[in-house]
Amino acid sequence: MEQFAAVKRSKDGQPVRYLIVESFGGLLAGEAGDGLTAITEYDRTKPDLVLMDITMPQMEGIEAAERIVQSHPDARIVMVSSVGYQENIVAALQRGARHFVQKPVKPEVLYEVIKYVLGEDAVVSAAAGAGA
């Protein structure tokens, strides 16, 4: 797999912390297997970014995203799903998701989406493998 330069928070230079609500690797602040747990984990971990599937047990990702954003208006949620129907994408964005990524996810696409969604709150360190 291609290596990418680390994305860090501009405010303190620390690595971006993620809440993953599906099976996808990364530097994790927490993990959740369903929408209800996602809400609890967001409150507990206060991640910089959430990657969440639309289709999940107990509570769908779109509803979970909406609830997270109601409590945390600055939450950055990216929906990652194989269910890329136009109405799902529109609903996710209307309820607070910042972006949508279609599965199977291409690492280079997700990398660019992460940088875009974090905006000025992210800085990219030196290229991976160059120095520290």
DSSP file (Angstrom, degrees, kcal/mol; ACC not computed):
  #  RESIDUE AA STRUCTURE BP1 BP2  ACC     N-H-->O    O-->H-N    N-H-->O    O-->H-N    TCO  KAPPA ALPHA  PHI   PSI    X-CA   Y-CA   Z-CA
    1    1 A M              0   0    0      0, 0.0     2,-0.1     0, 0.0     0, 0.0   0.000 360.0 360.0 360.0 140.2    0.0    0.0    0.0
    2    2 A E        -     0   0    0      1,-0.1     2,-0.4     0, 0.0     0, 0.0  -0.361 360.0-129.6 -64.4 141.3    1.2    3.5   -0.8
    3    3 A Q        -     0   0    0    125,-0.1     2,-0.3    -2,-0.1   125,-0.1  -0.767  21.2-159.9 -96.7 141.8    2.4    5.5    2.1
    4    4 A F        -     0   0    0     -2,-0.4     2,-0.1   123,-0.1     3,-0.1  -0.857  28.5 -96.5-118.5 153.1    1.1    9.1    2.7
    5    5 A A        -     0   0    0     -2,-0.3   122,-0.2   123,-0.1   121,-0.1  -0.411  54.3 -95.3 -64.4 143.5    2.6   11.9    4.7
    6    6 A A        -     0   0    0    120,-0.5   119,-2.9   118,-0.1     2,-0.6  -0.351  30.4-137.9 -64.5 137.6    1.0   12.1    8.2
    7    7 A V  E     -A  124   0A   0    117,-0.2     9,-1.8     9,-0.1     2,-0.3  -0.876  30.3-178.3 -95.8 124.7   -1.9   14.5    8.6
    8    8 A K  E     -AB 123  15A   0    115,-3.8   115,-3.3    -2,-0.6     2,-0.3  -0.839  33.9 -95.6-124.2 159.5   -1.6   16.4   11.9
    9    9 A R  E  >  -A  122   0A   0      5,-3.2     4,-2.3    -2,-0.3     3,-0.4  -0.565  26.6-145.8 -72.1 132.7   -3.6   19.0   13.8
   10   10 A S  T  4 S+     0   0    0    111,-1.3    -1,-0.1    -2,-0.3   112,-0.1   0.808  93.0  63.7 -70.0 -28.3   -2.4   22.5   13.0
   11   11 A K  T  4 S-     0   0    0    110,-0.3    -1,-0.2     1,-0.2   111,-0.1   0.837 129.1  -0.5 -68.2 -31.8   -3.2   23.7   16.6
   12   12 A D  T  4 S-     0   0    0     -3,-0.4    -2,-0.2     2,-0.2    -1,-0.2   0.387  90.1-116.9-140.2   2.0   -0.7   21.4   18.3
   13   13 A G     <  +     0   0    0     -4,-2.3    -3,-0.1     1,-0.2     3,-0.1   0.552  66.7 139.6  73.6   6.3    1.0   19.3   15.7
   14   14 A Q        -     0   0    0     -5,-0.2    -5,-3.2     1,-0.1    -1,-0.2  -0.483  63.2 -88.7 -81.5 154.1   -0.4   16.0   17.1
   15   15 A P  B     -B    8   0A   0      0, 0.0    -7,-0.2     0, 0.0    -1,-0.1  -0.307  49.8-100.0 -59.7 144.0   -1.6   13.2   14.8
   16   16 A V        -     0   0    0     -9,-1.8     2,-0.4    -3,-0.1    11,-0.1  -0.431  37.1-137.4 -62.5 136.5   -5.3   13.5   13.8
   17   17 A R        -     0   0    0     -2,-0.1    31,-1.9    29,-0.1    32,-1.3  -0.855  19.4-158.6-102.8 135.3   -7.5   11.2   15.9
   18   18 A Y  E     -cd  28  49B   0      9,-1.3    11,-4.1    -2,-0.4    12,-1.0  -0.848  17.0-151.7-115.3 146.6  -10.2    9.2   14.2
   19   19 A L  E     -cd  30  50B   0     30,-2.6    32,-2.3    -2,-0.3     2,-0.5  -0.985  22.3-159.2-110.4 117.5  -13.4    7.5   15.4
   20   20 A I  E     -cd  31  51B   0     10,-1.8    12,-1.7    -2,-0.6    32,-0.2  -0.859  16.3-176.0-102.3 125.7  -14.0    4.6   13.0
   21   21 A V  E    S+ d   0  52B   0     30,-3.4    32,-1.4    -2,-0.5     2,-0.3  -0.378  71.6  33.5-117.3  51.5  -17.6    3.3   12.9
   22   22 A E  S    S-     0   0    0     30,-0.2     2,-1.3     2,-0.2    10,-0.2  -0.911 108.1 -67.8 179.1 175.2  -16.8    0.4   10.5
   23   23 A S  S    S+     0   0    0     -2,-0.3     2,-0.3    10,-0.1    -2,-0.0  -0.663  79.3 125.7 -87.4  95.4  -14.0   -1.9    9.9
   24   24 A F        -     0   0    0     -2,-1.3    -2,-0.2    27,-0.1    27,-0.1  -0.971  53.8-122.1-150.0 130.9  -11.3    0.3    8.5
   25   25 A G        +     0   0    0     -2,-0.3     2,-0.3     3,-0.0    -2,-0.0  -0.104  51.0 104.2 -73.1 170.9   -7.7    0.7    9.8
   26   26 A G  S    S-     0   0    0      2,-0.0     2,-0.8    -6,-0.0    -6,-0.1  -0.851  78.5 -42.4 148.6-179.2   -6.0    3.8   11.1
   27   27 A L  S    S-     0   0    0     -2,-0.3    -9,-1.3   -11,-0.1     2,-0.4  -0.717  71.0-149.0 -77.0 111.2   -4.9    5.7   14.2
   28   28 A L  E     +c   18   0B   0     -2,-0.8    -9,-0.2   -11,-0.2     3,-0.1  -0.683  38.7 178.5 -98.6 134.9   -8.0    5.1   16.3
   29   29 A A  E    S-     0   0B   0    -11,-4.1     2,-0.3     1,-0.4   -10,-0.2   0.692  83.2 -33.8 -88.5 -28.7   -9.5    7.3   19.0
   30   30 A G  E     -c   19   0B   0    -12,-1.0   -10,-1.8     2,-0.0    -1,-0.4  -0.961  57.7-128.8-176.2 171.1  -12.2    4.6   19.4
   31   31 A E  E     -c   20   0B   0     -2,-0.3     2,-0.3   -12,-0.2   -10,-0.2  -0.973  16.2-175.7-136.1 151.2  -14.3    2.1   17.4
   32   32 A A        -     0   0    0    -12,-1.7     3,-0.1    -2,-0.3    -2,-0.0  -0.994  18.4-160.7-146.6 144.1  -18.0    1.4   17.2
   33   33 A G  S    S+     0   0    0     -2,-0.3     2,-0.3   -12,-0.1   -12,-0.1   0.412  78.7  27.1-104.1  -0.6  -19.9   -1.3   15.4
   34   34 A D  S  > S-     0   0    0     22,-0.1     4,-1.8     1,-0.1    24,-0.1  -0.968  85.1-100.9-154.7 167.5  -23.3    0.5   15.3
   35   35 A G  H  > S+     0   0    0     24,-1.2     4,-1.7    22,-1.0     5,-0.1   0.854 115.9  53.2 -63.2 -39.1  -24.8    3.9   15.4
   36   36 A L  H  > S+     0   0    0     21,-0.3     4,-1.7     1,-0.2    -1,-0.2   0.926 111.3  46.3 -63.8 -44.2  -25.7    4.0   19.1
   37   37 A T  H  > S+     0   0    0      1,-0.2     4,-3.1     2,-0.2     5,-0.2   0.851 106.2  61.3 -65.8 -33.2  -22.2    3.1   20.1
   38   38 A A  H  X S+     0   0    0     -4,-1.8     4,-2.4     2,-0.2    -1,-0.2   0.907 103.7  49.0 -59.0 -42.5  -20.9    5.7   17.7
   39   39 A I  H  X S+     0   0    0     -4,-1.7     4,-2.1     2,-0.2    -1,-0.2   0.938 113.9  45.4 -63.4 -47.0  -22.7    8.5   19.6
   40   40 A T  H  X S+     0   0    0     -4,-1.7     4,-2.0     1,-0.2    -2,-0.2   0.916 113.9  49.1 -62.0 -44.7  -21.3    7.2   22.9
   41   41 A E  H  X S+     0   0    0     -4,-3.1     4,-3.0     2,-0.2     5,-0.4   0.860 108.3  53.7 -67.0 -35.4  -17.8    6.9   21.6
   42   42 A Y  H  X S+     0   0    0     -4,-2.4     4,-2.6    -5,-0.2    -1,-0.2   0.953 110.2  47.3 -62.2 -47.2  -17.9   10.3   20.0
   43   43 A D  H  < S+     0   0    0     -4,-2.1    -2,-0.2     1,-0.2    -1,-0.2   0.879 117.6  43.6 -59.6 -38.3  -18.8   11.8   23.4
   44   44 A R  H  < S+     0   0    0     -4,-2.0    -2,-0.2    -5,-0.2    -1,-0.2   0.900 125.8  27.7 -75.1 -42.7  -16.0    9.8   25.1
   45   45 A T  H  < S-     0   0    0     -4,-3.0    -3,-0.2    -5,-0.1    -2,-0.2   0.698  79.5-150.3 -99.7 -21.4  -13.2   10.3   22.6
   46   46 A K     <  -     0   0    0     -4,-2.6    -4,-0.1    -5,-0.4   -29,-0.1   0.949  28.4-163.1  47.1  60.4  -13.9   13.7   21.0
   47   47 A P        -     0   0    0      0, 0.0    29,-0.2     0, 0.0   -29,-0.2  -0.231  27.2-129.6 -71.8 162.0  -12.2   12.6   17.7
   48   48 A D  S    S+     0   0    0    -31,-1.9     2,-0.3     1,-0.3   -30,-0.2   0.763  92.2  14.2 -76.7 -26.9  -11.0   15.0   15.0
   49   49 A L  E     -d   18   0B   0    -32,-1.3   -30,-2.6    26,-0.1     2,-0.4  -0.997  63.9-150.7-152.9 141.8  -12.8   13.0   12.4
   50   50 A V  E     -de  19  77B   0     26,-2.7    28,-3.4    -2,-0.3     2,-0.6  -0.972   3.1-164.5-116.6 130.1  -15.4   10.2   12.2
   51   51 A L  E     +de  20  78B   0    -32,-2.3   -30,-3.4    -2,-0.4     2,-0.4  -0.971  25.8 174.6-109.2 116.2  -15.5    7.6    9.3
   52   52 A M  E     -de  21  79B   0     26,-2.5    28,-2.6    -2,-0.6   -30,-0.2  -0.974  28.4-132.9-134.8 137.0  -18.9    6.0    9.5
   53   53 A D        -     0   0    0    -32,-1.4    28,-0.2    -2,-0.4     3,-0.1  -0.452  13.8-139.4 -77.2 155.6  -20.8    3.5    7.4
   54   54 A I  S    S+     0   0    0     26,-0.3     7,-2.9     7,-0.2     2,-0.7   0.912  88.6  61.4 -79.3 -47.0  -24.5    4.2    6.5
   55   55 A T  S    S+     0   0    0      5,-0.2    -1,-0.2     6,-0.1     5,-0.1  -0.738  70.1 137.2 -91.8 112.0  -25.7    0.6    7.0
   56   56 A M        -     0   0    0     -2,-0.7   -22,-0.1    -3,-0.1     2,-0.0  -0.965  51.8 -95.8-147.0 159.7  -25.3   -0.5   10.6
   57   57 A P  S    S+     0   0    0      0, 0.0     2,-3.0     0, 0.0   -22,-1.0  -0.326  98.6  10.8 -73.6 163.4  -27.3   -2.4   13.2
   58   58 A Q  S    S+     0   0    0    -24,-0.1     2,-0.3   -23,-0.1   -24,-0.1  -0.181 135.7  18.8  65.9 -46.4  -29.4   -0.7   15.9
   59   59 A M  S    S-     0   0    0     -2,-3.0   -24,-1.2     4,-0.0   -23,-0.1  -0.931  83.1-120.1-153.7 128.0  -29.1    2.8   14.3
   60   60 A E     >  -     0   0    0     -2,-0.3     4,-2.1     1,-0.1    -5,-0.2  -0.247  28.3-114.5 -65.0 155.2  -28.2    3.7   10.8
   61   61 A G  H  > S+     0   0    0     -7,-2.9     4,-2.8     1,-0.2     5,-0.2   0.834 112.4  57.9 -61.4 -36.1  -25.2    5.9   10.2
   62   62 A I  H  > S+     0   0    0     -8,-0.4     4,-2.2     2,-0.2    -1,-0.2   0.922 109.5  44.3 -63.9 -43.1  -27.1    8.8    8.9
   63   63 A E  H  > S+     0   0    0      2,-0.2     4,-2.4     1,-0.2    -1,-0.2   0.912 113.7  50.7 -66.7 -41.5  -29.2    9.1   12.1
   64   64 A A  H  X S+     0   0    0     -4,-2.1     4,-2.5     2,-0.2    -2,-0.2   0.911 109.8  50.7 -62.2 -41.8  -26.1    8.6   14.2
   65   65 A A  H  X S+     0   0    0     -4,-2.8     4,-2.6     1,-0.2     5,-0.2   0.928 109.6  50.8 -60.5 -44.9  -24.3   11.4   12.3
   66   66 A E  H  X S+     0   0    0     -4,-2.2     4,-2.0     1,-0.2    -2,-0.2   0.919 111.5  47.0 -59.5 -44.7  -27.3   13.7   12.8
   67   67 A R  H  X S+     0   0    0     -4,-2.4     4,-1.6     2,-0.2    -1,-0.2   0.895 111.8  50.4 -66.3 -40.2  -27.4   13.1   16.5
   68   68 A I  H  X S+     0   0    0     -4,-2.5     4,-2.6     1,-0.2     3,-0.2   0.943 112.0  47.3 -62.4 -46.6  -23.6   13.6   16.9
   69   69 A V  H  < S+     0   0    0     -4,-2.6    -2,-0.2    26,-0.2    -1,-0.2   0.834 106.3  58.7 -66.4 -32.9  -23.8   16.9   15.0
   70   70 A Q  H  < S+     0   0    0     -4,-2.0    -1,-0.2    -5,-0.2    -2,-0.2   0.909 117.5  32.7 -60.9 -40.6  -26.8   18.1   17.1
   71   71 A S  H  < S+     0   0    0     -4,-1.6    -2,-0.2     1,-0.3    -1,-0.2   0.772 133.8  30.2 -84.8 -28.3  -24.6   17.7   20.2
   72   72 A H    ><  -     0   0    0     -4,-2.6     3,-2.6    -5,-0.2    -1,-0.3  -0.737  66.1-176.8-134.2  81.8  -21.3   18.6   18.6
   73   73 A P  T 3  S+     0   0    0      0, 0.0    -1,-0.1     0, 0.0    -4,-0.1   0.722  84.0  56.2 -57.4 -23.1  -21.9   21.1   15.7
   74   74 A D  T 3  S+     0   0    0      2,-0.1    -5,-0.1    -5,-0.0    -2,-0.0   0.416  78.1 130.5 -89.0   2.8  -18.2   21.1   14.8
   75   75 A A    <   -     0   0    0     -3,-2.6     2,-0.7    -7,-0.2   -26,-0.1  -0.268  50.7-145.2 -58.5 139.8  -18.1   17.3   14.4
   76   76 A R        +     0   0    0    -29,-0.2   -26,-2.7   -28,-0.2     2,-0.5  -0.925  23.9 177.4-111.2 109.0  -16.5   16.2   11.1
   77   77 A I  E     -e   50   0B   0     -2,-0.7    21,-3.3    19,-0.4    22,-1.1  -0.948  14.1-168.9-119.3 129.0  -18.2   13.1    9.8
   78   78 A V  E     -ef  51  99B   0    -28,-3.4   -26,-2.5    -2,-0.5     2,-0.4  -0.974  18.6-140.5-113.8 121.7  -17.3   11.3    6.5
   79   79 A M  E     -ef  52 100B   0     20,-2.4    22,-3.2    -2,-0.5     2,-0.5  -0.690  16.7-170.2 -81.9 131.6  -19.8    8.6    5.5
   80   80 A V  E     + f   0 101B   0    -28,-2.6     2,-0.3    -2,-0.4   -26,-0.3  -0.970  25.9 141.5-124.2 112.3  -18.0    5.6    4.0
   81   81 A S  E     - f   0 102B   0     20,-2.1    22,-1.8    -2,-0.5   -28,-0.0  -0.998  57.6-142.2-155.2 152.2  -20.4    3.2    2.3
   82   82 A S  S    S+     0   0    0     -2,-0.3     2,-1.5    20,-0.2    -1,-0.1   0.543  92.5  85.1 -86.2  -9.9  -21.1    0.8   -0.5
   83   83 A V        +     0   0    0      1,-0.1    -1,-0.2     2,-0.0     5,-0.0  -0.649  55.5 162.5 -91.5  79.2  -24.7    2.1   -0.5
   84   84 A G        +     0   0    0     -2,-1.5    -1,-0.1    19,-0.1     2,-0.1  -0.063   9.4 151.1 -96.2  34.1  -24.0    5.1   -2.7
   85   85 A Y    >>  -     0   0    0      1,-0.1     4,-2.1     4,-0.0     3,-0.8  -0.401  54.9-121.1 -64.5 141.4  -27.5    5.9   -3.7
   86   86 A Q  H 3> S+     0   0    0      1,-0.3     4,-2.7     2,-0.2     5,-0.2   0.863 112.1  54.3 -52.0 -41.9  -28.0    9.6   -4.4
   87   87 A E  H 3> S+     0   0    0      1,-0.2     4,-2.3     2,-0.2    -1,-0.3   0.855 108.0  50.0 -66.0 -32.8  -30.8    9.9   -1.8
   88   88 A N  H <> S+     0   0    0     -3,-0.8     4,-2.5     2,-0.2    -1,-0.2   0.908 111.5  48.1 -68.7 -41.9  -28.4    8.4    0.9
   89   89 A I  H  X S+     0   0    0     -4,-2.1     4,-2.3     2,-0.2    -2,-0.2   0.945 114.2  46.0 -63.3 -48.0  -25.6   10.8    0.0
   90   90 A V  H  X S+     0   0    0     -4,-2.7     4,-2.6     1,-0.2     5,-0.2   0.925 113.2  49.5 -60.9 -46.2  -28.0   13.8    0.0
   91   91 A A  H  X S+     0   0    0     -4,-2.3     4,-1.7    -5,-0.2    -1,-0.2   0.913 110.7  50.3 -61.0 -43.2  -29.6   12.7    3.3
   92   92 A A  H  <>S+     0   0    0     -4,-2.5     5,-2.6     1,-0.2    -1,-0.2   0.923 113.5  44.8 -61.4 -45.0  -26.1   12.2    5.0
   93   93 A L  H ><5S+     0   0    0     -4,-2.3     3,-1.0     1,-0.2    -1,-0.2   0.876 112.0  52.2 -68.8 -37.4  -25.0   15.6    3.9
   94   94 A Q  H 3<5S+     0   0    0     -4,-2.6    -1,-0.2     1,-0.2    -2,-0.2   0.809 109.2  51.2 -66.9 -29.3  -28.2   17.3    4.9
   95   95 A R  T 3<5S-     0   0    0     -4,-1.7   -26,-0.2    -5,-0.2    -1,-0.2   0.329 133.4 -79.3 -96.1   8.3  -28.0   15.8    8.4
   96   96 A G  T < 5S+     0   0    0     -3,-1.0   -19,-0.4     1,-0.4    -3,-0.2   0.318  79.8 137.6 121.9 -10.3  -24.4   16.9    9.0
   97   97 A A      < -     0   0    0     -5,-2.6    -1,-0.4    -6,-0.2   -19,-0.2  -0.410  41.0-151.5 -64.6 146.1  -21.9   14.7    7.3
   98   98 A R        -     0   0    0    -21,-3.3     2,-0.3     1,-0.2   -20,-0.2   0.689  69.7  -5.0 -92.1 -21.3  -19.1   16.7    5.7
   99   99 A H  E     -f   78   0B   0    -22,-1.1   -20,-2.4    -7,-0.1     2,-0.4  -0.972  58.6-133.2-163.1 169.6  -18.4   14.2    2.8
  100  100 A F  E     -f   79   0B   0     -2,-0.3     2,-0.4   -22,-0.2   -20,-0.2  -1.000  13.0-166.9-136.7 134.3  -19.1   10.8    1.4
  101  101 A V  E     -f   80   0B   0    -22,-3.2   -20,-2.1    -2,-0.4     2,-0.3  -0.990  18.3-134.3-125.2 129.3  -16.7    8.1    0.1
  102  102 A Q  E     -f   81   0B   0     -2,-0.4     4,-0.3   -22,-0.2   -20,-0.2  -0.612  35.4 -92.4 -82.1 135.0  -17.8    5.2   -1.9
  103  103 A K  S    S+     0   0    0    -22,-1.8     2,-0.1    -2,-0.3   -19,-0.1  -0.629 106.9  58.3 -81.9 150.4  -16.6    1.6   -1.1
  104  104 A P  S    S-     0   0    0      0, 0.0     2,-0.3     0, 0.0    -2,-0.1   0.498  92.2-145.2 -69.0 138.6  -14.3    0.1   -2.0
  105  105 A V        -     0   0    0     -2,-0.1    -2,-0.1    -4,-0.1     3,-0.1  -0.577   3.1-143.8 -81.4 130.6  -12.3    3.0   -0.7
  106  106 A K    >>  -     0   0    0     -2,-0.3     4,-2.3    -4,-0.3     3,-0.9  -0.832  15.0-136.1 -89.9 126.7   -9.2    4.0   -2.6
  107  107 A P  H 3> S+     0   0    0      0, 0.0     4,-2.6     0, 0.0     5,-0.2   0.861 103.6  53.4 -52.9 -39.9   -6.5    5.1    0.0
  108  108 A E  H 3> S+     0   0    0      2,-0.2     4,-1.6     1,-0.2     5,-0.1   0.845 110.0  48.2 -67.1 -31.6   -5.5    8.1   -2.2
  109  109 A V  H <> S+     0   0    0     -3,-0.9     4,-2.4     2,-0.2    -1,-0.2   0.940 112.7  46.7 -71.1 -47.8   -9.2    9.3   -2.3
  110  110 A L  H  X S+     0   0    0     -4,-2.3     4,-2.8     1,-0.2    -2,-0.2   0.896 109.7  55.4 -61.2 -40.4   -9.7    8.9    1.4
  111  111 A Y  H  X S+     0   0    0     -4,-2.6     4,-2.1    -5,-0.3    -1,-0.2   0.925 110.5  44.5 -57.5 -47.1   -6.4   10.7    2.1
  112  112 A E  H  X S+     0   0    0     -4,-1.6     4,-2.3     2,-0.2    -1,-0.2   0.880 112.7  51.7 -67.3 -38.3   -7.6   13.7    0.0
  113  113 A V  H  X S+     0   0    0     -4,-2.4     4,-3.0     2,-0.2     5,-0.2   0.917 108.7  51.4 -63.8 -43.3  -11.1   13.7    1.6
  114  114 A I  H  X S+     0   0    0     -4,-2.8     4,-2.3     1,-0.2     5,-0.2   0.939 111.8  46.1 -59.4 -48.2   -9.5   13.7    5.1
  115  115 A K  H  X S+     0   0    0     -4,-2.1     4,-1.5     1,-0.2    -1,-0.2   0.905 114.6  48.7 -61.5 -41.0   -7.3   16.7    4.3
  116  116 A Y  H  < S+     0   0    0     -4,-2.3    -2,-0.2     2,-0.2    -1,-0.2   0.936 112.7  46.2 -63.9 -48.0  -10.3   18.5    2.7
  117  117 A V  H  < S+     0   0    0     -4,-3.0    -2,-0.2     1,-0.2    -1,-0.2   0.870 114.3  47.4 -66.9 -37.3  -12.7   17.8    5.6
  118  118 A L  H >< S+     0   0    0     -4,-2.3     3,-2.2    -5,-0.2    -1,-0.2   0.772  86.5 168.4 -75.2 -25.1  -10.1   18.9    8.3
  119  119 A G  G ><  -     0   0    0     -4,-1.5     3,-1.4     1,-0.3    -1,-0.2  -0.200  66.9  -1.4  54.4-130.6   -9.3   22.0    6.3
  120  120 A E  G 3  S+     0   0    0      1,-0.3    -1,-0.3    -4,-0.1  -110,-0.1   0.586 123.6  73.7 -70.9  -9.7   -7.1   24.5    8.2
  121  121 A D  G <  S+     0   0    0     -3,-2.2  -111,-1.3    -6,-0.1     2,-0.4   0.386  93.1  66.7 -83.9   5.5   -7.1   22.2   11.2
  122  122 A A  E <   -A    9   0A   0     -3,-1.4     2,-0.3  -113,-0.3  -113,-0.2  -0.954  56.7-173.7-127.6 145.9   -4.7   19.9    9.5
  123  123 A V  E     -A    8   0A   0   -115,-3.3  -115,-3.8    -2,-0.4     2,-0.6  -0.962  23.0-130.6-129.0 152.1   -1.1   20.1    8.4
  124  124 A V  E     -A    7   0A   0     -2,-0.3  -117,-0.2  -117,-0.2     3,-0.1  -0.909  21.9-144.7-106.7 124.3    0.7   17.5    6.4
  125  125 A S        -     0   0    0   -119,-2.9     3,-0.1    -2,-0.6  -120,-0.1  -0.100  44.0 -57.3 -75.5-179.3    4.1   16.5    7.8
  126  126 A A  S    S-     0   0    0      1,-0.1  -120,-0.5  -121,-0.1    -1,-0.2  -0.151  79.1 -72.5 -55.2 154.6    7.1   15.6    5.6
  127  127 A A    >   -     0   0    0   -122,-0.2     3,-2.0     1,-0.1    -1,-0.1  -0.141  61.4 -92.0 -52.3 142.7    6.6   12.7    3.2
  128  128 A A  T 3  S+     0   0    0      1,-0.3    -1,-0.1    -3,-0.1  -123,-0.1  -0.277 112.7  22.3 -57.6 138.1    6.4    9.3    4.7
  129  129 A G  T 3  S+     0   0    0      1,-0.2     2,-0.9    -3,-0.1    -1,-0.3   0.321  93.6 113.1  87.5  -9.4    9.8    7.6    4.9
  130  130 A A  S <  S-     0   0    0     -3,-2.0     2,-0.3    -4,-0.1    -1,-0.2  -0.812  92.0 -45.8 -99.9  98.9   11.7   10.8    4.7
  131  131 A G              0   0    0     -2,-0.9    -2,-0.1     1,-0.2     0, 0.0  -0.630 360.0 360.0  85.0-138.1   13.4   11.3    8.0
  132  132 A A              0   0    0     -2,-0.3    -1,-0.2    -4,-0.1    -4,-0.1   0.514 360.0 360.0 -62.7 360.0   11.5   10.7   11.3
